[in-house]
Amino acid sequence: MNKDLSKERCEPCEEGTGHLMVNEIKELWRQVPDWTWEDHHHLTREFKFNDFKQALAFVNEVGELAESEGHHPDIYFGWGYVKITLFTHKVDGLTENDFIMAAKIDRL
């Protein structure tokens, strides 16, 4: 796959859309290697910050991005850290949207 995921847009899942297969996940994951790929189901990454205020600012940036893309991660944060989990709830697994969001979050 040669397209830059960070420049793509998340697309709404259509009825009957399935999750990605292992070979598709492996191909897309190459563009977001800092994310952990777990159980063929979701991507996670933890970000470190110097304090709570910086972590909160990052969460707000991710929130704005999620709203603009229409694809919303699970976000956990506290003093000095943000942990993000991405998967497509509608298909209970990974879709290209999750990799697009991961690539865009990496650019923040």
N, C-alpha and C positions, 0 to 999 in steps of 0.2 A: 504494500500500500504506500503510495507516494504522496498522498495529500497530507497537508499540515493540519492536524486535528484542531489546533488552536484557532484556526481561521474558519472552521466550519460552524454551522448553526445547529443547535438541537432541534430535532423535528418531533412533533407529537407522534406517539405510537398509535398505529392504526389497529383496529379490531383484528385480533388473531396474530398480532406481531409476537414472535417468539424471542427468546433470549439467544445470545450468540453461542456458537459452538466453540469448543476448545481451540481449534485451529484459528478461528477468527479472533478469539481473545488474545492468543499468543501474538498474532500479527499486530493488533492495535496496541497491546501492552508495550511493545518496543518503543513507542513514542512517549510513554509515561513510566519509565523504569523506576522512579522513586516511589511509586505507589505499590502497595502490597496487594497481590491478587489472591483472594481467599475463597476456597471452596467452589471455584467456578461460579461464584454468586455475586461477589462485591469487591470493590477496590477500597483500600484505606490508606491514609497517610496522616502522620502527625507532624505538625509544624511547631517549632520552638520560638518563643519570644522572650524578651527581657522582663516583661511585666504583664499585668492584667490588662492595662490600657491598650498596649500594642496587640495583644491577642484579640481583644474586643474589636479594635479597628479592623483587623483582618477578617473577623467573622462578619462584620458589616459589609466589607467589600465582597466577600463570597456571597452574602445574601443579595446584594444588588445584582451581581452576576447571575445568580440563580433565577431571580425574578426576570431578568432580561432574556434569559434562555428558556424559561419555562420548565426548568429541570432542577429539582431541589434535593440537595444532599442532606444527610443526617450530620449534624454538627454538635460536637461536644467540646467545651472549652473551660478553662480556668486560668489561674495565675500562671502565665508563661507558656501555655500550650493550647493548641487547637487540633482536634482529631476530626477528620472528615471521612465519612463512609458514603460511597456512591454505589447505587444499584437502581435499577428501574423497578419501582414498586409494582407497576401495572403488569409486568411479566415475571416478577419475582426472580430477577437475574440481571445479567449485564446486557446492555445494548450499546450501540455506538455512541449514543448520547452520554453515557457515563464516561467514556474515554475523551469525548469532546470537552466535557466539564473538567475532567482531571487536567487536561492540557491547558485549558484556560485558567484554571486555578493556579497551576504552576507558573503562569506568566504574571500573576498579581504581584 
